[in-house]
Structure formats: C-alpha cells, structure tokens
Amino acid sequence: MSGSKENVVVGFDPDGRMELIHVGEQPGHGAAVDFRRVTLRGVSSQPLVRACGERGRLLDTTAGLGGDSWILAAAGFSVTAIERSSLVCQVLRNGVDRAKSDSRLNAIASRIEVRQENAVDVLQANSDSWATIYLDPMYPPKLGSALAPKPIRLVRDAVGDDIDSLNLFLAAVAAQWNRIVVKRPHHAEPLCAEPDIVFKSKLVRYDVYVREGSSLRTIRAKAKS
C-alpha cells in the first residue's frame, strides 16, 4: 500500500485495480474505479447531462472517483477532471487508464483528462474557457439519514467536507464559461444564489446558472463594487 490521509490508503484489490481502502481492511474491500460496471443506457436523457447543456469542453472541478465525469464523457463532453486529493486522483487516473486500454471503453475514456490540482487555482488562472463548469462539493450528511455508500465515505475520509465550496463557486463565476452546474441534495439550499434552471433526479438536483442569468449578474456586480 502507498499514500495515506488519516485512515485511508491506496492499495490494490485482488484483480489488480487500484483502490481507496481504510487502514486494516483486506484488499478488495475498498473502492476501485471500474467503468465497465457503469450503465449508460439513456445517458443523454439523464438530468446531469441535460443540466450541462450543449456538448463542449467541461471542467469537473470535484471529480472524486469520476462517476459523473464518465457519464458526461459518454454523452459527448470533453471533460477535464480535477481532483485535489492525491489519493483519490491516483485511483481515478488508474481507472481511466485501464478504460483507455479497453477497446470497448477507449472512445469514452479518451475524452477525459485527469489532473491533480486545486480547482480554485485552475479557475483563477483563467487561461481556458469552458462550455460548462461542474461542481459537486462534498456536504455534511443529513442528520438521521442512512449511511452513505462506502465509496462516498472513503472519498470523504480522504478529502473531507468542502468547507471552501463557496470560494470554488465564486472562482467559477469569475472564469470564462457558458453555464455553471452545481449538484445539490434536495434538502440543501442553493450554494450561493437562486439558480436560473433546476434539473431534478430521484436523489439530487442540479442547479444551473447561465452566463447572462439575473442571479450571477447580481453577484458579479457586488464583486466589482
């Protein structure tokens, strides 16, 4: 095993896939990235894809284990997947690299670029323009809710809650883009301002902010004053 943060390390499962795993657990009981298991039937009609709009360059600022990046790449977006945790990024990159070596998955995997960076730094560099900037910040679990799936718990233990998610949103607002999409649980308030459009799925919603929307015009005006 290599690399660690608190009680999470990176290792390999019995099939040779890199995985996030809690210290002391047996190989194979962690979270690996295996895109062969992702169902893509009807991908273009999924609320996530509809929220992200016209196909083009998309910046996933909180890639995690890449589930949303993969769906978006399958739908035709060219995805730059940013992950700040070195542990999580190693596992994600391993999964994407394995997908690139699979002839059935190569076309999708080739549309994903994985980078270990702080997304705020990427946005503040302001050297690229994006059709869509996507945010899926970690948020504290709802009191009394069921235990989150193990991959989510492992990523949370490796990354922690995104206490700087507002700064990430404001950095996105200041960057070059056509729309910003923020994934939120149904019970949560909007991250900063009321969205222009909302797409809902069974478990989450996607708050969409368009470039000339009234909410973000107000935020930009306040930032300049």
C-alpha positions as CSV (number, residue, x, y, z in Angstrom):
1,M,0.0,0.0,0.0
2,S,1.1,3.6,-0.7
3,G,0.0,7.0,0.3
4,S,-2.3,7.8,3.2
5,K,-4.5,10.5,4.8
6,E,-5.7,9.7,8.3
7,N,-7.3,6.2,8.0
8,V,-7.4,5.9,4.2
9,V,-4.7,4.5,2.0
10,V,-4.3,3.5,-1.6
11,G,-3.7,-0.2,-2.4
12,F,-4.6,-2.8,-5.0
13,D,-7.5,-5.3,-4.9
14,P,-7.2,-9.0,-5.9
15,D,-7.9,-8.1,-9.6
16,G,-5.0,-5.6,-9.7
17,R,-7.2,-2.5,-9.6
18,M,-6.0,0.4,-7.5
19,E,-8.4,1.2,-4.7
20,L,-9.1,3.5,-1.8
21,I,-9.3,1.5,1.3
22,H,-9.4,2.0,5.1
23,V,-6.3,1.1,7.1
24,G,-6.5,-2.5,8.3
25,E,-9.1,-3.7,5.8
26,Q,-8.4,-6.7,3.4
27,P,-7.7,-5.9,-0.2
28,G,-10.9,-5.9,-2.3
29,H,-12.9,-4.2,0.4
30,G,-12.2,-0.7,-0.7
31,A,-13.4,1.5,-3.7
32,A,-11.8,1.0,-7.1
33,V,-12.8,2.7,-10.4
34,D,-14.2,0.2,-12.9
35,F,-16.2,1.9,-15.7
36,R,-17.2,-1.4,-17.2
37,R,-19.8,-1.5,-14.5
38,V,-21.5,1.8,-15.4
39,T,-24.8,1.5,-17.2
40,L,-25.0,4.1,-20.0
41,R,-28.4,3.3,-21.4
42,G,-30.3,6.5,-22.0
43,V,-27.4,8.6,-20.9
44,S,-28.4,11.7,-22.9
45,S,-31.7,11.9,-21.1
46,Q,-30.2,11.8,-17.6
47,P,-30.8,15.0,-15.6
48,L,-27.0,15.5,-15.1
49,V,-26.4,15.5,-18.9
50,R,-29.4,17.7,-19.6
51,A,-28.3,20.2,-16.9
52,C,-24.8,20.5,-18.5
53,G,-26.3,21.6,-21.8
54,E,-24.6,21.9,-25.2
55,R,-21.7,19.4,-25.7
56,G,-18.3,21.0,-25.5
57,R,-15.4,21.4,-23.0
58,L,-16.4,20.7,-19.5
59,L,-14.5,21.3,-16.3
60,D,-15.4,18.9,-13.5
61,T,-14.0,20.7,-10.5
62,T,-14.6,18.0,-7.9
63,A,-14.1,14.8,-9.8
64,G,-13.8,12.3,-7.0
65,L,-13.9,8.8,-8.3
66,G,-15.1,10.0,-11.7
67,G,-18.7,8.7,-11.9
68,D,-20.1,12.0,-13.2
69,S,-17.1,12.7,-15.5
70,W,-17.6,9.3,-17.1
71,I,-21.3,9.8,-17.7
72,L,-20.6,13.3,-19.2
73,A,-17.8,11.9,-21.4
74,A,-20.1,9.1,-22.6
75,A,-22.7,11.8,-23.5
76,G,-20.1,13.6,-25.7
77,F,-18.5,16.2,-23.5
78,S,-14.7,16.7,-23.5
79,V,-14.0,16.5,-19.7
80,T,-11.2,17.9,-17.7
81,A,-11.5,16.1,-14.3
82,I,-9.9,18.0,-11.4
83,E,-9.3,16.2,-8.1
84,R,-7.3,17.9,-5.3
85,S,-6.7,14.7,-3.2
86,S,-3.6,12.8,-4.4
87,L,-5.1,9.6,-3.1
88,V,-8.4,9.9,-4.9
89,C,-6.7,11.2,-8.0
90,Q,-4.4,8.2,-8.2
91,V,-7.4,5.8,-8.1
92,L,-9.3,7.8,-10.7
93,R,-6.4,8.0,-13.0
94,N,-5.8,4.3,-12.7
95,G,-9.4,3.6,-13.6
96,V,-9.3,6.0,-16.6
97,D,-6.0,4.5,-17.8
98,R,-7.5,0.9,-17.6
99,A,-10.5,2.1,-19.6
100,K,-8.3,3.6,-22.3
101,S,-6.7,0.1,-22.7
102,D,-10.1,-1.5,-23.2
103,S,-11.3,-1.3,-26.8
104,R,-14.9,-1.1,-25.7
105,L,-14.3,1.9,-23.4
106,N,-11.4,3.7,-25.1
107,A,-13.5,6.2,-27.1
108,I,-15.2,7.5,-23.9
109,A,-12.0,7.4,-21.7
110,S,-10.1,9.4,-24.3
111,R,-12.5,12.3,-23.7
112,I,-11.3,12.5,-20.1
113,E,-8.2,14.3,-18.9
114,V,-7.4,13.7,-15.2
115,R,-5.5,16.4,-13.3
116,Q,-4.5,16.6,-9.6
117,E,-4.9,20.3,-8.8
118,N,-6.9,22.7,-6.7
119,A,-9.8,23.7,-8.9
120,V,-9.8,27.2,-7.5
121,D,-6.3,27.7,-8.8
122,V,-7.3,26.3,-12.2
123,L,-10.2,28.7,-12.4
124,Q,-8.3,31.7,-11.1
125,A,-5.5,31.1,-13.7
126,N,-8.3,32.0,-16.2
127,S,-6.3,30.6,-19.1
128,D,-9.1,28.4,-20.6
129,S,-12.7,28.8,-21.5
130,W,-15.4,26.2,-20.8
131,A,-18.8,25.4,-22.1
132,T,-19.7,24.2,-18.6
133,I,-18.2,24.2,-15.2
134,Y,-19.5,21.5,-12.9
135,L,-19.3,21.5,-9.1
136,D,-20.3,18.6,-6.9
137,P,-19.0,19.7,-3.4
138,M,-18.9,17.3,-0.5
139,Y,-21.6,18.3,2.0
140,P,-22.2,17.1,5.6
141,P,-24.6,14.1,5.7
142,K,-28.2,14.9,6.7
143,L,-28.9,14.1,10.3
144,G,-30.8,10.8,10.7
145,S,-30.1,9.8,7.1
146,A,-28.9,6.3,6.0
147,L,-25.2,5.6,5.9
148,A,-23.7,6.8,2.7
149,P,-22.3,4.1,0.3
150,K,-18.8,3.0,1.1
151,P,-17.1,4.8,-1.9
152,I,-18.5,8.1,-0.8
153,R,-17.4,7.5,2.8
154,L,-13.9,6.7,1.6
155,V,-13.7,9.8,-0.6
156,R,-15.0,11.9,2.3
157,D,-12.3,10.4,4.6
158,A,-9.6,11.2,2.1
159,V,-10.8,14.7,1.1
160,G,-13.1,15.9,3.9
161,D,-16.1,18.2,3.6
162,D,-15.7,21.0,1.1
163,I,-15.7,23.9,3.5
164,D,-14.4,26.2,0.7
165,S,-17.2,25.3,-1.8
166,L,-18.4,28.9,-1.8
167,N,-14.9,30.1,-2.9
168,L,-15.0,27.5,-5.6
169,F,-18.3,28.7,-6.8
170,L,-17.2,32.3,-6.9
171,A,-14.0,31.4,-8.7
172,A,-16.2,29.7,-11.3
173,V,-18.3,32.8,-11.6
174,A,-15.2,34.8,-12.4
175,A,-13.9,32.4,-15.0
176,Q,-14.9,32.0,-18.7
177,W,-17.9,29.8,-19.2
178,N,-21.4,29.4,-20.7
179,R,-23.0,27.8,-17.7
180,I,-22.2,26.6,-14.2
181,V,-23.9,23.4,-12.8
182,V,-24.0,22.7,-9.1
183,K,-25.1,19.3,-7.8
184,R,-27.0,19.5,-4.5
185,P,-29.1,17.2,-2.3
186,H,-32.8,18.1,-2.4
187,H,-32.8,19.3,1.2
188,A,-29.9,21.8,0.7
189,E,-30.2,25.4,0.0
190,P,-28.6,26.8,-3.2
191,L,-24.8,27.2,-2.8
192,C,-24.8,30.9,-3.3
193,A,-27.7,32.3,-5.3
194,E,-31.0,31.0,-6.7
195,P,-30.4,29.1,-10.0
196,D,-31.8,30.0,-13.3
197,I,-32.8,26.4,-14.1
198,V,-33.1,23.3,-11.9
199,F,-33.0,19.7,-13.1
200,K,-34.1,17.1,-10.6
201,S,-33.3,13.4,-10.2
202,K,-34.6,11.0,-7.6
203,L,-31.8,11.7,-5.1
204,V,-30.3,15.1,-6.1
205,R,-30.9,18.2,-8.1
206,Y,-28.7,20.2,-10.5
207,D,-28.8,24.0,-10.1
208,V,-27.9,25.7,-13.4
209,Y,-26.6,29.2,-13.7
210,V,-26.3,30.7,-17.2
211,R,-23.9,33.4,-18.2
212,E,-26.4,36.2,-18.5
213,G,-28.8,35.0,-15.8
214,S,-30.0,37.5,-13.3
215,S,-28.6,35.8,-10.2
216,L,-25.0,35.9,-11.4
217,R,-25.3,39.4,-12.8
218,T,-26.1,40.5,-9.3
219,I,-23.1,38.5,-7.8
220,R,-20.7,40.0,-10.4
221,A,-22.0,43.5,-9.7
222,K,-21.4,43.1,-6.0
223,A,-17.9,41.7,-6.6
224,K,-17.0,44.8,-8.6
225,S,-18.5,47.3,-6.1
